Amino acid sequence: MIDPIIKIKDVSIVYNIGKENEFHASDHVSMEIYPGEYIIFFGPSGCGKSTILYCVLGVLPPTSGQILVKGENPYAYSAQEMVRYQTKVIGIMYQAFYLIPSLTIMDNVTLPMIFEGIPPAERKVRGQALLNRFGIGQHGHKLPDALSGGQIQRVSVARSFINDPQIILADEPVGNLDSKSADQVMDTLDEINRVDKKTIILVTHDAKYLPYAHRVIYVRDGKVARIVPNPEKKQIAHVDKQRTLVTEMEQLAKVHPYLSPSELKVKSMINYLTQDFTLEQLSGLEKYSKLMIDGKITRDQFYELLTTNFESGGLEIKQSVASEMADKIERVLAQAKDVGRYRRRLEHNNFFGTENKLIIKLLGYVMAEFDLQPDGTIKKRLKDLIYDRISGLHKKATFLKKLYLPREEGGLGFDKEKANQITQYFEKLLIQGIDTEGKGH
């Protein structure tokens, strides 16, 4: 197993310590980033994404905690060592281009090589090669104001890459560009990651760029809310395969990228419970479901809140419907605990001897929920299918397809409506069984 190129351990960055306006820009952040990874820090403006980036760059020392890059603490470097670190180990791109307007494009790109003592002729050869590669080779003699925004940002890419650094930091690099130019710059960074095997760390609040990453680090209020591997990319970091499951939770995360894992669980549960309710009732259901999911109220308290009249803070839902909802959420949460236990055993390679027992228990849940009484062959196929889905061997679509595939073709032969119901139910168990307290490496 390769070692991380960046280790951030319990790092906090605090401004105005001890004053009334004390502010925690980063709050006990921990993560490991591996050579060749494409990492995206994602979250709303002001959440602390760029703070972590500039801490790695070496210009924002931690108030507490530790940062290691290639096994060394950059904040222990001498001034000369720091210059070398910021030119040979790290390359940086900004949202603002920061080109020197009085210098030609070639001189802007090759400027970092001066600090390395590279002769002018060699600088020019390297600079021209990069400008050619990024499609702006004919513009080397021009001044920056003669180029478009997209072209200038590609100049910034070339400049960040000129000393062949191992890590490239990109702080909202396409925030000021039109969509076509933005795509060109993002594709260029992707190429550098894929072809040159450089580690990319990109900050963005635009969810459409998340598919570029190996892992997305969601940042919220200065904290790492969760780390989500991209199931479409081969992982470089050691990732528990359970965390690459594409569940409804990940689909919801794309629709609601700023919600916390706990809030996404609530959304999922509401999708499961709701029928034809008013907006007021739906809002109340989210509020009260969250209390139950978080363990702050019991099943009976949840039922009472649903059935109480509006004037007393309730939702005025029919008793029969409220009772069914309370039973469903209680049952799913209880059963999901087994999913969570199974995941933890997988993660710690400590599930031998209990794996089959847990799968049988989950099989029993599904059979009881839908009153299934399959023969021996179908029962075994359903058991194997549950194992494959919870172990990450099947995606949701494959799970669904096998349920309604004809028996003679190796499926279970359920009608599509029943297959869809079983799939949706089992996804709830998967989602509620996800550990959202950990950081999700």
PEBEL-V313613 format. One record per pair of residues at least 4 apart in sequence whose C-alpha atoms are under 8 Angstrom apart, sorted by the first residue. I is the first residue (numbers start at 1). J is the second residue. D is the distance in whole Angstrom. If there is no record, write none. Layout:
I/J/D, I/J/D
This chain:
2/34/8, 3/34/7, 4/32/6, 4/33/5, 4/34/4, 4/35/7, 4/70/7, 5/32/8, 5/33/6, 5/34/5, 5/35/5, 5/69/6, 5/70/5, 5/71/7, 6/32/6, 6/33/5, 6/34/7, 6/67/7, 6/68/6, 6/69/5, 6/70/6, 6/71/8, 7/30/8, 7/31/6, 7/32/5, 7/33/7, 7/66/8, 7/67/6, 7/68/5, 7/69/6, 7/71/8, 8/29/7, 8/30/5, 8/31/5, 8/32/6, 8/65/8, 8/66/6, 8/67/5, 8/68/7, 9/28/8, 9/29/7, 9/30/4, 9/31/7, 9/65/6, 9/66/5, 9/67/6, 10/27/8, 10/28/4, 10/29/5, 10/30/5, 10/64/7, 10/65/5, 10/66/7, 11/26/7, 11/27/7, 11/28/5, 11/29/5, 11/30/7, 11/62/6, 11/63/7, 11/64/6, 11/65/4, 11/66/6, 11/67/7, 12/24/7, 12/25/7, 12/26/5, 12/27/5, 12/28/5, 12/29/6, 12/62/6, 12/63/6, 12/64/5, 12/65/6, 13/24/6, 13/25/6, 13/26/5, 13/27/7, 13/51/8, 13/61/8, 13/62/5, 13/63/5, 13/64/7, 14/22/7, 14/23/6, 14/24/4, 14/25/6, 14/26/7, 14/63/6, 15/22/6, 15/23/5, 15/24/6, 15/25/7, 16/20/8, 16/21/6, 16/22/5, 16/23/7, 17/22/5, 17/23/8, 18/22/6, 24/222/7, 25/47/8, 25/48/6, 25/51/7, 25/221/8, 25/222/5, 26/48/6, 26/51/7, 26/52/7, 26/221/8, 26/222/4, 26/223/6, 27/222/5, 27/223/5, 28/65/7, 28/223/7, 29/222/8, 29/223/6, 29/224/6, 30/224/8, 31/441/8, 32/441/8, 33/37/7, 33/39/8, 33/237/7, 34/199/8, 34/236/7, 34/237/6, 35/197/8, 35/198/7, 35/199/6, 35/236/8, 36/193/6, 36/194/8, 36/197/5, 36/198/5, 36/199/4, 36/200/7, 36/236/7, 37/193/7, 37/197/8, 37/198/7, 37/199/5, 37/200/6, 37/213/8, 37/214/6, 37/215/8, 37/236/6, 37/237/8, 38/193/7, 38/199/6, 38/200/5, 38/201/6, 38/202/8, 38/212/7, 38/213/5, 38/214/5, 38/215/7, 39/199/8, 39/200/6, 39/201/5, 39/202/6, 39/213/5, 39/214/6, 39/215/5, 39/216/6, 39/217/7, 40/201/6, 40/202/5, 40/203/6, 40/204/7, 40/210/7, 40/213/6, 40/215/7, 40/216/5, 40/217/6, 41/49/6, 41/201/7, 41/202/6, 41/203/5, 41/204/6, 41/216/6, 41/217/5, 41/218/6, 41/219/7, 42/49/7, 42/203/6, 42/204/5, 42/205/5, 42/206/8, 42/207/8, 42/216/7, 42/217/6, 42/218/5, 42/219/6, 43/47/6, 43/49/7, 43/204/7, 43/205/5, 43/218/6, 43/219/5, 43/220/6, 43/257/8, 43/258/6, 44/205/5, 44/220/7, 44/258/7, 45/205/7, 46/221/8, 47/219/6, 47/220/5, 47/221/5, 47/222/5, 48/52/7, 48/219/7, 48/220/7, 48/221/7, 48/222/5, 48/223/8, 49/53/7, 49/203/6, 49/219/6, 49/222/8, 50/54/6, 50/171/7, 50/203/7, 51/55/6, 51/60/8, 52/56/6, 53/57/6, 53/169/7, 53/171/8, 53/201/8, 53/203/8, 54/58/6, 54/59/6, 54/60/6, 55/59/6, 55/60/5, 55/61/6, 55/62/7, 56/60/8, 56/67/7, 56/69/8, 57/86/7, 57/90/7, 57/92/8, 57/169/8, 58/74/6, 58/75/7, 58/82/8, 58/86/8, 61/75/7, 62/66/7, 62/67/8, 66/73/8, 67/73/6, 67/74/8, 68/72/5, 68/73/5, 68/74/7, 69/73/6, 69/74/7, 73/77/7, 74/82/7, 74/85/8, 75/82/8, 77/81/5, 77/82/6, 78/82/6, 79/83/6, 80/84/7, 81/85/6, 82/86/6, 83/87/6, 83/115/8, 84/88/6, 84/89/7, 84/116/8, 85/89/5, 85/90/6, 86/90/5, 86/91/7, 87/91/6, 87/112/7, 87/115/8, 87/116/8, 87/163/6, 87/165/7, 88/163/6, 88/164/7, 88/165/5, 88/166/7, 89/165/5, 89/166/5, 89/167/6, 90/165/5, 90/166/6, 90/167/5, 90/168/6, 90/169/7, 91/160/4, 91/161/6, 91/165/6, 91/166/8, 91/167/6, 91/168/5, 91/169/6, 92/160/5, 92/168/6, 92/169/5, 92/170/6, 92/171/8, 93/97/8, 93/156/6, 93/157/7, 93/160/6, 93/168/8, 93/169/6, 93/170/5, 93/171/6, 93/173/6, 94/98/8, 94/156/8, 94/170/6, 94/171/5, 94/172/6, 94/173/5, 95/170/8, 95/171/6, 95/172/5, 95/173/4, 95/174/6, 95/175/6, 95/176/7, 96/173/8, 96/176/8, 97/152/7, 97/153/6, 97/156/6, 99/108/6, 99/144/7, 99/156/8, 100/108/7, 100/144/8, 101/143/6, 101/144/6, 101/145/7, 102/143/7, 103/107/6, 103/108/6, 103/143/6, 103/144/8, 104/108/6, 104/140/7, 104/141/6, 104/142/5, 104/143/5, 104/144/7, 105/109/6, 105/139/7, 105/140/5, 105/141/6, 105/142/6, 105/143/6, 105/144/6, 105/155/7, 106/110/6, 106/124/7, 106/127/6, 106/128/7, 106/140/5, 106/141/6, 107/111/6, 108/159/7, 109/127/6, 109/155/7, 109/156/7, 109/158/6, 109/159/4, 109/160/8, 109/162/7, 110/114/7, 110/123/6, 110/124/7, 110/126/8, 110/127/6, 110/159/7, 110/162/7, 111/115/8, 111/159/8, 112/116/7, 112/159/7, 112/162/7, 112/163/7, 113/117/7, 113/118/6, 113/123/7, 113/162/7, 113/163/6, 114/118/6, 114/119/8, 118/122/7, 118/123/6, 119/123/6, 120/124/6, 121/125/6, 122/126/6, 123/127/6, 124/128/6, 125/129/6, 126/130/6, 126/162/7, 127/131/6, 127/158/8, 127/162/7, 128/132/6, 128/137/6, 128/140/7, 129/133/6, 129/137/8, 130/134/6, 130/137/8, 130/158/6, 130/162/8, 131/135/6, 131/136/5, 131/137/4, 131/138/8, 131/140/7, 131/155/7, 131/158/7, 132/136/6, 132/137/4, 132/138/8, 133/137/7, 134/154/7, 134/158/7, 134/188/7, 136/140/7, 136/151/7, 136/154/8, 136/155/8, 142/146/7, 143/147/8, 144/152/7, 147/151/6, 147/152/6, 148/152/6, 149/153/6, 149/176/8, 149/177/6, 149/181/8, 150/154/6, 150/177/6, 150/178/8, 150/181/5, 150/182/7, 150/184/8, 150/185/7, 151/155/6, 151/181/8, 152/156/6, 153/157/6, 153/173/7, 153/174/8, 153/185/7, 154/158/6, 154/185/6, 155/159/6, 156/160/6, 157/161/6, 157/185/8, 157/189/8, 158/162/6, 160/165/8, 160/168/7, 161/165/6, 161/168/8, 165/198/8, 166/198/5, 166/199/6, 167/198/6, 167/199/5, 167/200/6, 167/201/8, 168/198/7, 168/199/6, 168/200/5, 168/201/6, 169/200/6, 169/201/5, 169/202/6, 170/200/8, 170/201/6, 170/202/5, 170/203/6, 171/202/6, 171/203/5, 171/204/7, 172/202/7, 172/203/5, 172/204/5, 172/205/8, 173/202/8, 173/203/8, 174/181/8, 174/182/5, 174/185/7, 174/186/8, 175/182/8, 177/181/6, 177/182/5, 178/182/6, 179/183/6, 180/184/6, 181/185/6, 182/186/6, 183/187/6, 184/188/6, 185/189/6, 186/190/6, 187/191/6, 188/192/6, 189/193/6, 189/200/8, 190/194/6, 190/212/7, 191/195/6, 191/196/7, 192/196/5, 192/197/7, 192/198/6, 193/197/5, 193/198/5, 193/199/6, 193/200/7, 194/198/8, 204/209/8, 206/210/8, 207/254/7, 207/257/7, 209/213/8, 210/216/7, 211/230/7, 213/230/7, 214/229/6, 214/230/5, 214/233/6, 214/234/7, 214/235/6, 214/236/8, 215/227/7, 215/228/6, 215/229/4, 215/230/6, 216/227/6, 216/228/5, 216/229/6, 216/230/7, 217/224/7, 217/225/8, 217/226/6, 217/227/5, 217/228/7, 218/224/6, 218/225/5, 218/226/5, 218/227/6, 218/228/8, 219/223/6, 219/224/5, 219/225/5, 219/226/7, 220/224/6, 220/225/6, 224/439/7, 225/260/7, 225/261/8, 225/439/7, 226/261/8, 226/436/7, 226/438/8, 226/439/5, 226/440/6, 227/439/6, 227/440/5, 227/441/6, 228/243/7, 228/244/8, 228/440/7, 228/441/8, 229/235/8, 229/239/8, 229/243/7, 229/244/6, 230/235/8, 230/244/7, 231/244/5, 231/245/7, 231/246/7, 235/239/7, 238/441/8, 239/243/7, 239/244/8, 239/441/6, 240/244/7, 240/347/6, 240/441/8, 241/245/7, 241/391/8, 241/392/6, 242/343/7, 242/390/7, 242/391/6, 242/392/6, 243/440/7, 244/392/7, 245/392/6, 245/395/7, 246/250/6, 246/251/8, 246/395/6, 246/396/7, 247/251/7, 247/395/8, 247/396/7, 247/427/7, 247/430/8, 247/431/7, 248/252/6, 248/268/7, 248/427/7, 248/431/7, 249/253/6, 249/264/6, 249/265/7, 249/268/7, 249/431/6, 250/254/7, 251/255/7, 252/256/6, 252/257/8, 252/264/7, 252/267/8, 252/268/8, 253/257/5, 253/258/8, 253/259/7, 253/264/7, 256/264/8, 259/263/6, 259/264/6, 260/264/6, 261/265/6, 261/436/6, 262/266/7, 262/290/8, 262/436/7, 263/267/6, 263/290/8, 264/268/6, 265/269/6, 265/431/7, 265/432/7, 266/270/6, 266/286/6, 266/289/6, 266/290/6, 266/293/7, 267/271/6, 267/286/7, 268/272/6, 268/428/7, 269/273/6, 269/289/8, 269/329/8, 269/428/7, 270/274/6, 270/282/8, 270/285/7, 270/286/6, 270/289/8, 273/325/6, 273/328/8, 274/282/8, 277/281/6, 277/282/6, 278/282/6, 279/283/6, 280/284/6, 280/315/8, 281/285/6, 281/315/6, 282/286/6, 283/287/6, 284/288/6, 284/314/8, 284/315/7, 285/289/6, 285/306/8, 286/290/6, 287/291/7, 288/292/6, 288/302/7, 288/305/8, 289/293/6, 289/302/8, 290/294/6, 291/295/6, 291/296/5, 291/297/6, 292/296/6, 292/297/5, 292/298/6, 292/299/7, 292/302/7, 293/333/7, 297/301/6, 297/302/7, 298/302/6, 299/303/6, 299/326/6, 299/327/7, 299/330/6, 300/304/6, 300/326/8, 301/305/6, 302/306/6, 302/326/7, 303/307/6, 303/322/6, 303/323/6, 303/325/8, 303/326/6, 304/308/6, 304/314/8, 305/313/7, 305/314/5, 305/315/7, 306/314/6, 306/315/5, 306/316/6, 306/317/6, 306/322/6, 307/314/6, 307/315/6, 307/316/5, 307/317/5, 307/318/6, 307/319/6, 307/322/7, 308/312/7, 308/313/7, 308/314/4, 308/315/6, 308/316/5, 308/317/8, 309/313/7, 309/314/5, 309/315/6, 309/316/5, 310/314/5, 310/315/6, 310/316/6, 317/321/7, 317/322/6, 318/322/6, 319/323/6, 320/324/6, 321/325/6, 322/326/6, 323/327/6, 324/328/6, 325/329/6, 326/330/6, 327/331/6, 328/332/6, 329/333/6, 330/334/6, 331/335/6, 332/336/6, 332/428/7, 332/429/6, 332/432/8, 333/337/7, 333/429/7, 333/432/7, 334/338/8, 335/339/7, 335/362/8, 335/365/8, 335/429/7, 336/340/6, 336/428/8, 336/429/5, 336/430/7, 336/431/8, 336/432/6, 336/433/5, 337/341/6, 337/432/8, 337/433/6, 338/342/6, 338/358/7, 338/362/8, 338/433/7, 339/343/6, 339/390/8, 339/429/7, 339/430/6, 339/433/5, 339/434/8, 340/344/6, 340/432/8, 340/433/4, 340/434/6, 340/435/7, 341/345/6, 341/433/8, 342/346/6, 342/351/7, 342/355/7, 342/358/7, 343/347/6, 343/433/8, 343/434/8, 344/348/6, 345/349/6, 345/350/5, 345/351/5, 346/350/6, 346/351/6, 351/355/5, 353/357/8, 354/358/6, 355/359/6, 356/360/6, 357/361/6, 358/362/6, 359/363/6, 359/383/7, 359/386/7, 359/387/6, 360/364/6, 360/383/7, 361/365/6, 362/366/6, 362/386/8, 363/367/6, 363/382/7, 363/383/6, 363/386/7, 364/368/6, 365/369/6, 366/370/6, 366/372/8, 366/422/7, 366/426/8, 367/371/5, 367/372/5, 367/373/7, 368/372/7, 370/422/8, 374/378/6, 374/379/6, 375/379/6, 376/380/6, 377/381/6, 378/382/6, 378/412/6, 379/383/6, 380/384/6, 381/385/6, 381/411/8, 381/412/7, 382/386/6, 382/403/8, 382/412/7, 383/387/6, 384/388/6, 385/389/6, 385/399/7, 385/402/8, 386/390/6, 387/391/6, 388/392/6, 388/393/5, 388/394/6, 389/393/6, 389/394/5, 389/395/6, 389/396/7, 389/399/7, 390/430/7, 394/398/6, 394/399/6, 395/399/6, 396/400/6, 396/423/7, 396/427/8, 397/401/6, 398/402/6, 399/403/6, 399/423/7, 400/404/7, 400/419/6, 400/420/6, 400/423/6, 401/405/6, 401/411/8, 401/419/8, 402/410/8, 402/411/5, 402/412/6, 403/411/6, 403/412/5, 403/413/6, 403/414/6, 403/416/8, 403/419/5, 404/411/6, 404/412/6, 404/413/5, 404/414/5, 404/415/6, 404/416/6, 404/419/6, 405/409/7, 405/410/7, 405/411/4, 405/412/6, 405/413/5, 405/414/7, 406/410/7, 406/411/5, 406/412/6, 406/413/4, 406/414/8, 407/411/5, 407/412/5, 407/413/5, 414/418/6, 414/419/6, 415/419/6, 416/420/6, 417/421/6, 418/422/6, 419/423/6, 420/424/6, 421/425/6, 422/426/6, 423/427/6, 424/428/7, 425/429/7, 426/430/6, 427/431/6, 428/432/6, 429/433/6, 430/434/7, 436/440/8
